[in-house]
Amino acid sequence: MTKPKPANSDPKPKRAQSLLPPSPNAATNLLIADIVVRGASSLFRKGVEKRVVEKTAKDSEQAQHLLDGRSIITTLALYGASKMATKSPVGLGLVAGGLVLKTLYDRGKDRQQRRRKQAE
């Protein structure tokens, strides 16, 4: 047998008092959270980019050029590819497939250059 609920029971669970949002306005809190998350992800992305370029670039001058030398077209293309990859599984497949093809192409070119140097 179930117990009857009290007449003044609230169907919404009460908020934990230990978590005080910065503002009573939910839209403001969402805006603050969005800015914090975007800022943190941007710092993380830049750190990862710097480490990857430092490990793979031939010298520090090339690394700095790669980090600072992006054009607007490159930035927009990277943004578009990331949006396509996050919107659908098909988009992710296209972007991942393109990256695999680019990697195989780069390795093939590197292998050709090594063979030419060995032949000389």
ABEGO torsion letter per residue (X at the ends): XBBBBBAABBABBBBBAABBBABABAAAAAAAAAAAAAAAAAAAAAAAAAAAAAAABABAAAAAAAAAABBAAAAAAAAAAAAAAAABAAAAAAAAAAAAAAAAAAAAAAAAAAAAAAAX
